[in-house]
Amino acid sequence: MTDIRLRLAGAEDIPAIAGLIRDIDLYYRSPDAQTVEATEARLRQHDFGGSAKFEILLAEIDEGQGWQAAGIATLATLYSTNASRPAFFIKDLFVRDAWRGHGLGRKLMRRIAALALERDYARIDWTAEAGSPDTLRFYDSIGAQRREEKIFFRLNGENLRTLAEE
């Protein structure tokens, strides 16, 4: 029998979270991939589980051998000026290969939606890779509305430094 639980993670979960983040980096072939140890250090540096400016929803599986991290959602709270209420931004939603197709991603999204309603948040926003048809179908299947009129921008690396130093 398999048990599933979803919960907001705390500082005690940093090792499991760092392992999941490493899996995300490997899955997306991130050029900025760090070791699990470096990620753990960064999470502690940013006081995850304390005053960090983000939350992590952790999905865990127990198949009779104890709870194992199976998925993650990284959440930031934004303020929606047009709604005059906070909103969630999902930076990452990830389920380990062994658990894809078992409804865990849907459970994570359902829990995020419930958290948003509990907190009186206006909405949930996120981005998805345009070249990932399975991911896009998943988000379509849960009723998400694509916002084709929006363009996602990123400022990082040398461009970030250049602008900051102007």
Salt bridges, closest charged atoms under 4 A:
ASP13 OD1 - ARG7 NH2 2.60
ASP23 OD2 - ARG96 NE 2.44
GLU40 OE1 - ARG44 NH1 3.37
GLU55 OE1 - ARG119 NH1 2.67
GLU60 OE1 - ARG5 NE 2.52
GLU60 OE1 - ARG7 NE 2.86
ASP92 OD1 - LYS91 NZ 3.86
ASP97 OD1 - ARG100 NH1 2.29
GLU118 OE2 - ARG111 NH1 2.96
ASP120 OD1 - ARG85 NE 3.67
ASP125 OD2 - ARG123 NE 2.85
ASP134 OD1 - ARG137 NH2 2.22
ASP140 OD2 - ARG146 NH2 2.79
GLU149 OE2 - ARG147 NE 2.64
GLU158 OE1 - ARG161 NE 3.45
